[in-house]
Amino acid sequence: MIGLNIVYPVAGATFLAFAVLGARGARWSNAAFHLLLAVSLLFGDLIGDVGNGVLVLALTAVAASGRMRARRTDDIVPVAPRNAWLFAPALVVPATALVGTLLFKHMPSIVDPRQGTLVALTLGVLIALAVCYAWLRPAPAAPFREGLRLIDDIGWAAVLPQMLASLGAVFAVSGVGEVVGGLVSHTIPHGSLIGAVIAYGLGMALFTMVMGNAFAAFPVMAAAIGLPLLVNGFGADPARVAAIGMLAGFCGTLMTPMAANFNLVPAALLDLKDRWGVIKAQIPTALPLLAFNILLLWLVIR
């Protein structure tokens, strides 16, 4: 069955190519960081939990060393655009992801239904890459050089979502959700739907602001409020609670520096004078959107 067994090797091979190109350019810290990611993606199942834990510590050490550096501007070779059709290969990726996600639902014996979207996204990237090679005929390593330039500009923040999502899983296993749920149950009036909805929506946004990722906040808030109060207590649809809760969490993403890959890296790449400029620009959108999501969740439950 096709699933993560195709996603991880493709991602691992990409980071391995980044590591090789980084080493050839004497960018040793960057190359080491990418090599560690490649080892985790390619051999994570073989080295086990302890081995992956050691890799995470090694990744942290490399990132904290401060020796990872962005690509110099004189390393970038300007390319004159030919025509607007150059954007067509980029559109192949979301189109394939959408079609594949819908199609793979009807192919459970071939594609793992739980990983259909990731498989479709991976196929989209491979198809788009093949289209670029056939149409533009670049040097074999050219796409990987450009990918390396982008990933070097992003730096260690590229793995921040995965790290924070793992942190959320650790919090859930350690019982943080139950502790938060106990505190919330003593705060909101007993039997108050609106109180539970507000606590859930605000909790998702606030925990996301602390953790930097809604995927990290969700296990905590689902265990604390989503399942015990909204689903079991008020009979809410779990899918709606999860979906709208994630949207509320994404509002928190817009307002926190912990989401460095979304809010701080763009400011650095664009050379903004105010490093908090992206967050400041997003707050007027995030707050009304958070209020709307809380209202929407209340309406679909009541």
JOWO-V601843 format. One record per pair of residues at least 24 apart in sequence whose C-alpha atoms are under 8 Angstrom apart, sorted by the first residue. I is the first residue (numbers start at 1). J is the second residue. Records with the same first field share a line. If there is no record, write none. Layout:
BEGIN
I: J ; J
END
This chain:
BEGIN
1: 109 ; 110 ; 111 ; 112
2: 110 ; 111 ; 112 ; 119
3: 111 ; 112 ; 115 ; 116 ; 118 ; 119
4: 115 ; 118 ; 119
6: 119 ; 122
7: 118 ; 119 ; 122
8: 41 ; 42
9: 41 ; 42
10: 122
11: 38 ; 41
12: 37 ; 38 ; 39 ; 40 ; 41 ; 42
13: 38 ; 42
14: 38 ; 144
17: 144
18: 144 ; 145 ; 147 ; 148
21: 145 ; 148
22: 148
27: 68
29: 62 ; 67 ; 68
30: 67 ; 68 ; 69 ; 152
32: 62
33: 59 ; 62 ; 63
63: 156
68: 152 ; 155 ; 156
69: 152 ; 153 ; 155
70: 149 ; 152 ; 153 ; 154 ; 155
71: 149 ; 152 ; 153
89: 128 ; 129 ; 131 ; 132
90: 128
92: 124 ; 125 ; 127 ; 128
93: 121 ; 123 ; 124 ; 125 ; 127 ; 128
94: 121 ; 124
95: 124
96: 120 ; 121 ; 123 ; 124
97: 121 ; 122 ; 123 ; 124
153: 269
154: 261 ; 265
157: 260 ; 261 ; 265
158: 261
160: 259 ; 260 ; 261
161: 212 ; 213 ; 259
164: 211 ; 212 ; 213 ; 215 ; 216
165: 213 ; 215 ; 216 ; 217
166: 216
167: 216
168: 211 ; 215 ; 216 ; 217 ; 218 ; 219 ; 220
169: 216 ; 219
171: 219 ; 220
172: 219 ; 220 ; 223
176: 220
177: 219 ; 220 ; 221 ; 222 ; 223 ; 224
178: 223 ; 224
179: 224
180: 220 ; 221 ; 224
181: 221 ; 223 ; 224 ; 225
182: 224
184: 224 ; 225
193: 230 ; 234 ; 298 ; 302
194: 298
196: 225 ; 229 ; 230
197: 230 ; 294 ; 297 ; 298
198: 294
199: 225
200: 225 ; 226 ; 245
201: 245 ; 248 ; 249 ; 290 ; 293 ; 294
202: 248 ; 290
204: 245 ; 246 ; 248 ; 249 ; 252
205: 248 ; 249 ; 250 ; 251 ; 252 ; 253 ; 290
206: 249 ; 252
207: 249 ; 252
208: 249 ; 250 ; 252 ; 253
209: 252 ; 253 ; 255 ; 256 ; 257 ; 258 ; 259
210: 256 ; 258
211: 258 ; 259
212: 253 ; 256 ; 257 ; 258 ; 259 ; 260
213: 249 ; 250 ; 253 ; 258 ; 259
214: 246 ; 249 ; 250 ; 252 ; 253
215: 246
217: 249
218: 245 ; 246 ; 249
234: 301
235: 301
236: 301
237: 301
240: 297 ; 300
241: 297
244: 293 ; 294 ; 296 ; 297
245: 293
247: 290 ; 293
248: 289 ; 290 ; 293 ; 294
251: 286 ; 287 ; 289 ; 290
252: 286
254: 279 ; 282 ; 283 ; 286
255: 279 ; 280 ; 282 ; 283 ; 286
END
